[in-house]
């Protein structure tokens, strides 16, 4: 039996249907990991993290459990900024394609 193996650049490329959804999930998951790392590095409780990020403790629980589908990109950027972090956006140049502007 020959099973066809498909390889993806990331888990999000495998799970999402559009390049837009992939980009959003990659950005959200990166922010969530950075916020979770702050909690771990500081050794703070979820209640303390909630105060730091300006949200409720149940939202921090969702954050540390990786519930990426429950957070918008705006919310995560706001949480990071509220904690004094400096979230940035990094863009790469688009790949050359045969599509031309009209």
LOGU-329881 format. One record per atom (N, C-alpha, C): residue number from 1; residue in one letter; atom name; x, y, z. Coordinates in steps of 0.05 Angstrom, whole numbers, m for minus. Layout:
# LOGU-329881
seq_type_atom_x_y_z
NUM_A_CA_X_Y_Z
...
# end
This chain:
# LOGU-329881
seq_type_atom_x_y_z
1_X_N_17_m23_0
1_X_CA_0_0_0
1_X_C_18_25_0
2_X_N_14_42_m19
2_X_CA_29_67_m21
2_X_C_12_90_m11
3_X_N_20_101_11
3_X_CA_5_124_22
3_X_C_19_149_12
4_X_N_3_168_2
4_X_CA_13_193_m7
4_X_C_18_211_17
5_X_N_41_223_19
5_X_CA_48_240_41
5_X_C_48_269_32
6_X_N_33_286_46
6_X_CA_33_314_39
6_X_C_48_329_61
7_X_N_65_347_52
7_X_CA_81_362_71
7_X_C_72_392_70
8_X_N_71_404_94
8_X_CA_62_432_96
8_X_C_84_448_110
9_X_N_84_474_105
9_X_CA_103_492_117
9_X_C_98_495_147
10_X_N_73_494_155
10_X_CA_66_496_184
10_X_C_40_481_188
11_X_N_33_477_214
11_X_CA_8_463_221
11_X_C_m15_480_210
12_X_N_m13_506_211
12_X_CA_m35_523_202
12_X_C_m40_520_172
13_X_N_m19_516_156
13_X_CA_m22_511_128
13_X_C_m38_486_123
14_X_N_m35_466_140
14_X_CA_m49_441_138
14_X_C_m78_443_147
15_X_N_m83_460_167
15_X_CA_m110_462_178
15_X_C_m128_483_166
16_X_N_m117_504_156
16_X_CA_m133_526_146
16_X_C_m136_525_115
17_X_N_m158_536_105
17_X_CA_m165_534_77
17_X_C_m154_557_60
18_X_N_m149_580_71
18_X_CA_m140_603_56
18_X_C_m114_615_66
19_X_N_m99_629_49
19_X_CA_m75_642_59
19_X_C_m81_663_80
20_X_N_m104_675_79
20_X_CA_m112_695_99
20_X_C_m115_683_126
21_X_N_m129_660_127
21_X_CA_m134_646_152
21_X_C_m107_635_164
22_X_N_m90_626_146
22_X_CA_m63_616_155
22_X_C_m48_639_168
23_X_N_m47_662_155
23_X_CA_m32_685_165
23_X_C_m44_694_192
24_X_N_m70_695_195
24_X_CA_m82_703_220
24_X_C_m76_683_242
25_X_N_m78_657_237
25_X_CA_m72_637_258
25_X_C_m43_638_266
26_X_N_m25_642_247
26_X_CA_4_643_253
26_X_C_9_667_272
27_X_N_m2_690_265
27_X_CA_2_714_281
27_X_C_m10_711_309
28_X_N_m35_701_310
28_X_CA_m48_697_336
28_X_C_m33_677_353
29_X_N_m24_655_342
29_X_CA_m10_635_358
29_X_C_17_646_368
30_X_N_31_661_351
30_X_CA_56_673_360
30_X_C_52_692_383
31_X_N_31_709_382
31_X_CA_25_727_404
31_X_C_18_712_429
32_X_N_2_691_426
32_X_CA_m7_676_449
32_X_C_17_662_462
33_X_N_36_652_447
33_X_CA_59_640_458
33_X_C_76_660_473
34_X_N_79_684_462
34_X_CA_95_705_474
34_X_C_82_714_501
35_X_N_55_717_501
35_X_CA_41_725_525
35_X_C_43_703_547
36_X_N_41_679_539
36_X_CA_43_656_557
36_X_C_72_655_569
37_X_N_91_661_552
37_X_CA_119_661_561
37_X_C_124_682_582
38_X_N_111_705_580
38_X_CA_113_726_600
38_X_C_103_716_627
39_X_N_80_702_626
39_X_CA_68_691_650
39_X_C_88_672_663
40_X_N_99_654_647
40_X_CA_118_634_658
40_X_C_143_647_668
41_X_N_154_666_653
41_X_CA_179_679_661
41_X_C_176_694_687
42_X_N_153_706_691
42_X_CA_149_722_715
42_X_C_139_705_738
43_X_N_131_680_733
43_X_CA_121_662_753
43_X_C_97_673_767
44_X_N_78_685_752
44_X_CA_55_697_764
44_X_C_30_679_761
45_X_N_11_684_777
45_X_CA_m14_669_776
45_X_C_m31_679_753
46_X_N_m52_663_747
46_X_CA_m70_672_726
46_X_C_m85_698_734
47_X_N_m91_701_759
47_X_CA_m104_726_768
47_X_C_m85_750_765
48_X_N_m60_746_771
48_X_CA_m40_767_768
48_X_C_m36_773_738
49_X_N_m36_753_722
49_X_CA_m33_756_693
49_X_C_m57_771_682
50_X_N_m81_765_692
50_X_CA_m105_779_683
50_X_C_m103_809_688
51_X_N_m93_816_712
51_X_CA_m89_844_719
51_X_C_m68_857_700
52_X_N_m46_842_695
52_X_CA_m25_852_678
52_X_C_m34_857_650
53_X_N_m50_839_639
53_X_CA_m59_841_611
53_X_C_m86_855_608
54_X_N_m99_862_630
54_X_CA_m124_877_628
54_X_C_m148_861_619
55_X_N_m148_835_627
55_X_CA_m170_817_620
55_X_C_m178_802_646
56_X_N_m198_784_643
56_X_CA_m207_768_666
56_X_C_m189_742_668
57_X_N_m190_730_691
57_X_CA_m175_705_696
57_X_C_m184_683_677
58_X_N_m211_680_671
58_X_CA_m218_659_652
58_X_C_m206_663_624
59_X_N_m202_688_616
59_X_CA_m188_693_590
59_X_C_m159_684_591
60_X_N_m146_688_614
60_X_CA_m119_678_617
60_X_C_m118_648_616
61_X_N_m138_635_628
61_X_CA_m140_606_627
61_X_C_m142_597_597
62_X_N_m159_610_582
62_X_CA_m161_604_553
62_X_C_m135_608_539
63_X_N_m121_629_546
63_X_CA_m95_636_534
63_X_C_m75_614_539
64_X_N_m71_606_564
64_X_CA_m50_586_570
64_X_C_m58_558_561
65_X_N_m83_554_556
65_X_CA_m92_528_545
65_X_C_m91_527_515
66_X_N_m83_550_503
66_X_CA_m79_551_474
66_X_C_m105_552_458
67_X_N_m125_564_469
67_X_CA_m151_566_455
67_X_C_m150_589_435
68_X_N_m134_585_414
68_X_CA_m129_606_394
68_X_C_m154_616_381
69_X_N_m174_599_377
69_X_CA_m198_606_364
69_X_C_m215_626_380
70_X_N_m209_630_406
70_X_CA_m224_648_423
70_X_C_m213_676_424
71_X_N_m190_681_410
71_X_CA_m177_707_411
71_X_C_m174_719_383
72_X_N_m181_745_381
72_X_CA_m176_759_356
72_X_C_m148_770_357
73_X_N_m137_777_334
73_X_CA_m111_789_333
73_X_C_m111_816_348
74_X_N_m132_831_345
74_X_CA_m134_857_360
74_X_C_m133_853_390
75_X_N_m148_833_400
75_X_CA_m148_828_429
75_X_C_m120_821_439
76_X_N_m106_805_425
76_X_CA_m79_796_433
76_X_C_m59_819_432
77_X_N_m61_836_412
77_X_CA_m44_860_410
77_X_C_m50_879_433
78_X_N_m76_882_439
78_X_CA_m84_899_462
78_X_C_m73_889_488
79_X_N_m75_863_492
79_X_CA_m65_850_517
79_X_C_m34_855_519
80_X_N_m20_851_498
80_X_CA_9_855_498
80_X_C_16_885_504
81_X_N_2_903_491
81_X_CA_7_931_495
81_X_C_0_940_523
82_X_N_m21_930_534
82_X_CA_m30_936_562
82_X_C_m8_927_582
83_X_N_6_906_575
83_X_CA_27_896_593
83_X_C_54_910_588
84_X_N_54_930_571
84_X_CA_79_945_565
84_X_C_97_932_545
85_X_N_86_912_531
85_X_CA_102_899_509
85_X_C_99_916_484
86_X_N_116_912_465
86_X_CA_114_927_439
86_X_C_109_908_416
87_X_N_84_900_412
87_X_CA_79_882_390
87_X_C_85_895_363
88_X_N_96_880_345
88_X_CA_103_891_318
88_X_C_92_871_297
89_X_N_90_882_273
89_X_CA_82_865_250
89_X_C_105_864_231
90_X_N_111_840_222
90_X_CA_133_836_203
90_X_C_121_824_178
91_X_N_127_837_155
91_X_CA_116_828_130
91_X_C_139_819_112
92_X_N_134_799_96
92_X_CA_153_791_75
92_X_C_142_801_48
93_X_N_160_803_30
93_X_CA_152_811_3
93_X_C_136_788_m10
94_X_N_116_796_m26
94_X_CA_100_774_m38
94_X_C_117_759_m58
95_X_N_110_734_m61
95_X_CA_123_717_m81
95_X_C_115_727_m108
96_X_N_133_725_m127
96_X_CA_126_733_m155
96_X_C_105_714_m165
97_X_N_85_725_m178
97_X_CA_64_709_m189
97_X_C_57_719_m217
98_X_N_41_704_m231
98_X_CA_33_711_m258
98_X_C_9_730_m258
99_X_N_m2_736_m235
99_X_CA_m25_754_m233
99_X_C_m15_783_m236
100_X_N_m28_798_m253
100_X_CA_m20_826_m257
100_X_C_m44_844_m250
101_X_N_m38_868_m241
101_X_CA_m59_887_m234
101_X_C_m72_898_m259
102_X_N_m97_903_m257
102_X_CA_m112_914_m281
102_X_C_m115_944_m278
# end
